[in-house]
Amino acid sequence: MKRFNVVFLLIMVSILAVGCSSGSAVNGKGNTPDKIIIQAPIAPPTSPLVKIVEDKMLGDKVEFILYKNVEEATTRIARGEADFTVLPVNVSSKLYNKEADISLLNVNTWGILYLLSRDGKVKSWEDLKGKELFVGAQGSSPDVITRYLLSKNGIGDDDISISYGTSPEMLQWTIAGKADIVVLPEPLATQGLMKSENMEIAMDYSSEWEKVNQEGSRLPQTGIVVRTSFANEYPEIVENFQNAYKTALEAVVSDSASISSLVEEKLEIPSQVFVNSMTRTKLEFVTAEDARADVEIYLNALNEISKDMIGGKLPDEGFYYKK
């Protein structure tokens, strides 16, 4: 009998240990998680999340993680260690096509890429012929979008020289005068304009995107994914998250100055840089279902340049979260 009791206790301890290891385990007070884990990069769509956490719009059970690169984020997703993640839309598609436990919840960033040139050297795509163009991260979405727009505007691989580095490196080379034509995302584009001599915006990629696609098409660069198993278990929390994010995003867009000091503290983006960058950062909350048409145009375009960018195919309807 004693042996049976010991074995029974060991089994119960093991069960409890497994239950407590999940960040989203039920806490015994109803169908609510012990905590909500959100991860995001240091980027414009993260600013509403800073407000959500600061104002406790989702309560006080939020664990907020700033990730340094996409690889870190995807590793955490693969391990089931994040409930909500800010990700480039194409990366979300790629993960979904690899059967990751995610669904696209919303799209929030509709253009943050700009082509900057020094001394007004670039007024059209034709002006890029024979020039050296600096682009961050070979194979990343800025690179692939750039190559897509170049091809759609008749600029072939032999017409232009493209040099690569990280986006922060591109910014430093621009400031140092080593890069005269560069593609940068916000808020780095704003820093480039503020700190570099005679730099100006030559191309707004969201505008250029619409020109080469159907009228009214938009550039859905970044969104938020939810862990699908989490969404199935806690649909009310997902709905609360959607509402909170929409509210916070609209507040940030309408009055970026009101949150700029908090963004500087939490994201280390200088207050004035953030305020200035928001004039060129196209943030708008759109549910995944409503964004689907634009997302599919975008993913098809990236697929033309590199199938690896989206996981080889358009994701099916299960990719788009539904209430």
Backbone torsions as a table, in degrees:
resi	resn	phi	psi	omega
1	MET	NA	-40.8	179.4
2	LYS	-63.3	-39.9	179.3
3	ARG	-61.6	-40.6	179.0
4	PHE	-62.2	-43.0	179.8
5	ASN	-62.0	-42.0	179.7
6	VAL	-63.5	-45.8	-179.9
7	VAL	-62.5	-43.1	179.6
8	PHE	-60.2	-44.3	179.2
9	LEU	-63.4	-40.2	179.2
10	LEU	-63.2	-40.0	179.5
11	ILE	-64.6	-43.3	-179.6
12	MET	-64.7	-39.8	177.9
13	VAL	-62.2	-41.3	180.0
14	SER	-63.5	-42.4	179.9
15	ILE	-63.2	-43.8	179.6
16	LEU	-64.4	-38.7	-179.4
17	ALA	-63.9	-42.5	179.0
18	VAL	-64.1	-43.0	-179.8
19	GLY	-61.8	-37.1	-177.4
20	CYS	-80.7	-15.0	-176.0
21	SER	-74.7	-22.3	-178.6
22	SER	-83.1	134.3	178.3
23	GLY	-65.0	-18.0	-176.1
24	SER	-116.3	29.4	-179.0
25	ALA	-69.6	150.3	176.6
26	VAL	-68.5	137.5	-173.1
27	ASN	-95.8	6.6	177.1
28	GLY	88.4	-3.6	-178.7
29	LYS	-111.0	27.4	-176.0
30	GLY	116.5	-177.7	-174.8
31	ASN	-84.0	66.8	177.1
32	THR	-131.3	145.3	-178.4
33	PRO	-78.5	157.0	175.5
34	ASP	-63.9	-35.6	176.7
35	LYS	-156.8	161.4	177.7
36	ILE	-113.0	120.5	-176.3
37	ILE	-101.8	120.2	-180.0
38	ILE	-120.2	131.6	175.4
39	GLN	-125.3	144.6	-174.7
40	ALA	-156.9	157.5	176.5
41	PRO	-88.3	172.5	172.6
42	ILE	-81.8	93.3	-172.9
43	ALA	-159.7	164.2	-177.2
44	PRO	-51.2	-44.6	-177.1
45	PRO	-67.9	-7.4	178.8
46	THR	-83.2	-21.4	-177.4
47	SER	-58.5	-39.3	175.2
48	PRO	-63.3	-32.4	178.6
49	LEU	-67.1	-35.8	176.0
50	VAL	-59.6	-42.0	178.5
51	LYS	-66.2	-41.8	180.0
52	ILE	-59.1	-45.6	-178.4
53	VAL	-69.1	-44.7	-178.0
54	GLU	-63.0	-41.4	-177.8
55	ASP	-88.2	0.6	179.9
56	LYS	53.2	44.8	-178.8
57	MET	-68.9	-18.4	175.9
58	LEU	-113.7	19.2	-177.7
59	GLY	88.7	-165.5	-175.0
60	ASP	-109.7	20.8	-179.7
61	LYS	-106.3	23.9	-176.9
62	VAL	-94.0	129.1	169.5
63	GLU	-105.1	117.1	-174.4
64	PHE	-108.5	120.7	-176.2
65	ILE	-117.1	127.1	172.0
66	LEU	-94.8	118.3	-179.8
67	TYR	-96.0	153.4	-174.7
68	LYS	-89.2	-28.8	-179.4
69	ASN	-154.4	166.1	-176.4
70	VAL	-63.7	-34.1	-179.7
71	GLU	-60.4	-42.0	177.3
72	GLU	-61.4	-43.4	-179.0
73	ALA	-64.2	-45.2	-177.1
74	THR	-68.7	-32.0	175.9
75	THR	-63.5	-43.1	179.4
76	ARG	-65.3	-37.4	177.3
77	ILE	-64.0	-45.5	-178.6
78	ALA	-60.6	-31.2	-179.8
79	ARG	-88.0	-0.8	-178.8
80	GLY	70.0	30.0	-173.5
81	GLU	-103.0	10.9	177.5
82	ALA	-142.2	134.8	179.8
83	ASP	-90.0	-40.5	177.8
84	PHE	-128.7	136.7	-178.4
85	THR	-139.2	130.1	170.3
86	VAL	-78.9	125.0	-176.6
87	LEU	-145.3	151.1	167.7
88	PRO	-57.6	141.3	-175.7
89	VAL	-59.5	-39.8	-178.8
90	ASN	-67.4	-34.0	177.1
91	VAL	-66.8	-38.7	176.4
92	SER	-59.6	-44.8	178.1
93	SER	-61.2	-44.4	-179.0
94	LYS	-61.4	-44.9	179.7
95	LEU	-64.9	-43.0	180.0
96	TYR	-60.8	-42.8	-179.9
97	ASN	-67.7	-16.8	174.4
98	LYS	-96.2	15.1	174.9
99	GLU	67.9	31.9	172.1
100	ALA	-69.5	153.5	-176.9
101	ASP	-83.5	65.6	-177.7
102	ILE	-139.7	156.7	170.3
103	SER	-135.7	145.9	176.3
104	LEU	-75.1	121.9	-174.8
105	LEU	-92.3	-45.8	178.8
106	ASN	-156.4	165.1	169.5
107	VAL	-115.3	134.2	-174.0
108	ASN	-128.3	-16.6	-176.2
109	THR	-120.1	117.6	-172.9
110	TRP	-116.9	37.6	177.9
111	GLY	133.7	110.6	174.4
112	ILE	-137.3	9.5	-176.5
113	LEU	-102.1	135.6	179.6
114	TYR	-137.9	145.1	171.5
115	LEU	-99.5	119.8	-179.2
116	LEU	-105.5	145.0	175.6
117	SER	-137.1	153.3	-179.3
118	ARG	-93.8	139.2	175.5
119	ASP	60.6	26.2	176.1
120	GLY	63.9	30.3	-176.6
121	LYS	-70.4	-22.9	-177.0
122	VAL	-117.5	118.3	176.1
123	LYS	-116.3	-18.1	-178.6
124	SER	-150.2	169.1	177.7
125	TRP	-62.9	-33.9	179.4
126	GLU	-59.4	-31.2	-179.0
127	ASP	-68.4	-12.2	-179.7
128	LEU	-81.8	-13.4	-179.1
129	LYS	-61.2	130.9	179.2
130	GLY	79.7	3.1	-177.1
131	LYS	-102.5	166.0	173.4
132	GLU	-101.9	124.6	-179.1
133	LEU	-111.4	129.3	-179.7
134	PHE	-100.1	126.2	-177.0
135	VAL	-133.6	139.1	-179.7
136	GLY	-77.6	135.2	168.6
137	ALA	59.0	92.1	177.9
138	GLN	-57.3	131.0	180.0
139	GLY	88.6	-8.4	178.7
140	SER	-80.1	173.2	-179.5
141	SER	-61.6	-38.9	176.0
142	PRO	-59.1	-38.4	178.8
143	ASP	-66.6	-49.2	-175.9
144	VAL	-68.5	-40.0	176.4
145	ILE	-62.8	-41.0	177.9
146	THR	-60.6	-48.0	-178.9
147	ARG	-65.9	-32.8	176.0
148	TYR	-64.9	-47.9	-179.5
149	LEU	-66.1	-38.1	176.5
150	LEU	-59.7	-47.3	-177.4
151	SER	-65.1	-38.7	-179.8
152	LYS	-70.9	-17.6	178.3
153	ASN	-106.6	19.1	172.0
154	GLY	77.0	19.1	178.6
155	ILE	-101.6	111.2	-178.1
156	GLY	-86.1	171.8	-179.5
157	ASP	-60.1	-31.8	-178.1
158	ASP	-81.4	-9.6	-176.6
159	ASP	-86.8	-15.2	-171.1
160	ILE	-147.0	150.7	175.8
161	SER	-107.7	124.3	-180.0
162	ILE	-110.3	125.8	177.1
163	SER	-110.8	141.6	-173.5
164	TYR	-118.0	155.2	173.9
165	GLY	-172.6	-175.7	174.1
166	THR	-75.7	160.3	178.9
167	SER	-60.6	-41.4	174.9
168	PRO	-60.6	-35.7	176.1
169	GLU	-65.6	-40.4	178.1
170	MET	-58.2	-41.5	180.0
171	LEU	-63.1	-46.2	-179.1
172	GLN	-64.1	-39.7	177.8
173	TRP	-66.0	-35.4	178.1
174	THR	-65.8	-46.9	179.7
175	ILE	-62.0	-38.3	-178.3
176	ALA	-78.4	-3.7	179.8
177	GLY	81.4	14.0	-178.9
178	LYS	-92.0	-12.4	178.3
179	ALA	-130.0	118.5	-178.0
180	ASP	-97.5	-21.8	178.5
181	ILE	-132.8	117.0	-169.4
182	VAL	-145.1	145.6	174.5
183	VAL	-102.4	122.8	-178.8
184	LEU	-134.3	144.8	171.8
185	PRO	-87.4	159.8	169.7
186	GLU	-75.4	144.0	7.7
187	PRO	-90.0	5.7	-179.2
188	LEU	-66.1	-33.0	178.1
189	ALA	-60.7	-42.4	178.1
190	THR	-63.0	-42.6	177.9
191	GLN	-62.6	-37.8	177.5
192	GLY	-63.7	-40.6	178.7
193	LEU	-68.3	-36.7	-176.4
194	MET	-76.9	-32.8	-170.7
195	LYS	-107.4	-11.4	-177.0
196	SER	-103.1	145.3	-178.9
197	GLU	-78.2	125.0	172.3
198	ASN	62.7	29.4	175.8
199	MET	-92.4	142.3	178.4
200	GLU	-144.7	161.8	178.8
201	ILE	-78.9	125.1	177.8
202	ALA	-100.8	-34.6	-177.5
203	MET	-140.5	132.3	169.1
204	ASP	-99.1	112.0	-172.9
205	TYR	-61.4	-31.9	179.3
206	SER	-66.4	-37.5	176.8
207	SER	-69.5	-42.4	179.8
208	GLU	-65.9	-33.0	177.9
209	TRP	-61.9	-45.9	-179.6
210	GLU	-63.6	-35.1	-178.3
211	LYS	-63.7	-35.5	-175.5
212	VAL	-97.1	-5.7	175.0
213	ASN	-116.6	-173.3	-177.4
214	GLN	-66.8	150.3	-178.5
215	GLU	-57.3	132.7	179.9
216	GLY	91.2	-8.1	178.9
217	SER	-70.1	144.8	-176.1
218	ARG	-122.9	166.0	-173.4
219	LEU	-102.5	94.0	-175.6
220	PRO	-85.0	83.6	-171.7
221	GLN	-78.7	-41.9	-171.9
222	THR	-134.2	145.9	177.6
223	GLY	-147.1	-169.9	176.7
224	ILE	-123.1	131.4	174.9
225	VAL	-105.0	153.7	176.4
226	VAL	-119.2	145.5	173.3
227	ARG	-66.4	118.9	-171.2
228	THR	-60.6	-40.7	179.5
229	SER	-64.8	-34.2	175.8
230	PHE	-65.7	-44.3	-179.2
231	ALA	-63.0	-38.1	179.1
232	ASN	-66.3	-34.2	-177.7
233	GLU	-84.2	-32.8	-174.8
234	TYR	-129.4	61.6	-177.7
235	PRO	-60.6	-32.5	-179.6
236	GLU	-67.9	-36.2	178.8
237	ILE	-68.8	-37.5	176.8
238	VAL	-62.3	-42.1	178.7
239	GLU	-65.6	-40.4	176.7
240	ASN	-62.3	-39.6	178.6
241	PHE	-63.4	-46.7	179.5
242	GLN	-57.2	-47.3	-178.7
243	ASN	-64.7	-42.1	-179.6
244	ALA	-65.7	-42.7	-178.8
245	TYR	-66.0	-42.8	178.4
246	LYS	-59.7	-46.5	180.0
247	THR	-62.2	-45.9	-178.3
248	ALA	-67.0	-40.7	179.4
249	LEU	-62.4	-45.3	-179.6
250	GLU	-63.9	-34.6	177.4
251	ALA	-67.6	-40.6	179.4
252	VAL	-65.5	-43.4	-179.2
253	VAL	-65.5	-41.5	-176.3
254	SER	-74.1	-27.5	-178.1
255	ASP	-150.3	73.7	-176.5
256	SER	-64.2	-28.5	-179.0
257	ALA	-63.7	-30.5	-176.2
258	SER	-67.8	-21.5	-178.5
259	ILE	-113.1	-0.4	-172.4
260	SER	-61.6	-38.2	-179.7
261	SER	-68.8	-35.7	177.2
262	LEU	-68.1	-40.7	176.8
263	VAL	-62.7	-40.5	178.2
264	GLU	-63.2	-40.5	-179.4
265	GLU	-69.0	-45.8	-172.5
266	LYS	-88.2	-36.4	-175.7
267	LEU	-107.0	-8.4	179.7
268	GLU	61.1	32.3	171.1
269	ILE	-98.3	118.1	-178.5
270	PRO	-50.0	138.6	-173.9
271	SER	-52.2	-49.2	-177.1
272	GLN	-69.4	-34.3	176.0
273	VAL	-61.7	-44.3	-179.6
274	PHE	-61.9	-47.9	-179.3
275	VAL	-60.7	-45.6	179.4
276	ASN	-64.4	-40.6	-176.9
277	SER	-67.2	-28.4	-178.3
278	MET	-67.0	-18.6	176.5
279	THR	-71.6	-17.9	179.8
280	ARG	-118.7	5.4	-180.0
281	THR	-101.5	116.0	-174.3
282	LYS	-91.5	85.1	177.4
283	LEU	-97.1	129.5	174.7
284	GLU	-156.0	131.4	178.9
285	PHE	-79.4	123.5	175.1
286	VAL	-138.2	128.6	178.4
287	THR	-62.3	155.6	-178.7
288	ALA	-58.7	-41.3	179.0
289	GLU	-58.9	-45.4	-177.5
290	ASP	-73.1	-23.9	-178.4
291	ALA	-90.1	-4.0	-169.8
292	ARG	-55.3	-44.4	-177.7
293	ALA	-60.2	-46.4	178.5
294	ASP	-66.1	-38.5	179.8
295	VAL	-62.5	-41.7	-178.0
296	GLU	-68.9	-37.0	174.9
297	ILE	-62.2	-43.9	-179.6
298	TYR	-63.1	-48.9	-177.9
299	LEU	-66.2	-37.9	176.7
300	ASN	-61.9	-39.5	179.5
301	ALA	-64.8	-46.0	178.5
302	LEU	-62.9	-36.5	-179.3
303	ASN	-64.1	-28.8	176.9
304	GLU	-63.3	-35.5	-177.3
305	ILE	-88.0	-42.4	-176.9
306	SER	-155.0	110.3	-179.6
307	LYS	-61.8	-28.2	-179.2
308	ASP	-65.3	-21.0	-176.9
309	MET	-65.1	-27.4	-176.6
310	ILE	-122.4	4.2	-178.7
311	GLY	90.3	19.6	171.9
312	GLY	90.6	-14.6	-178.2
313	LYS	-162.6	163.1	173.2
314	LEU	-66.9	135.9	176.0
315	PRO	-68.6	150.7	-179.8
316	ASP	-78.4	-177.1	-173.2
317	GLU	-65.1	-19.6	178.0
318	GLY	-66.2	-15.4	178.3
319	PHE	-67.4	-30.5	-173.5
320	TYR	-95.0	114.9	-176.3
321	TYR	-61.8	136.5	174.8
322	LYS	-124.8	144.7	179.2
323	LYS	-60.0	NA	NA
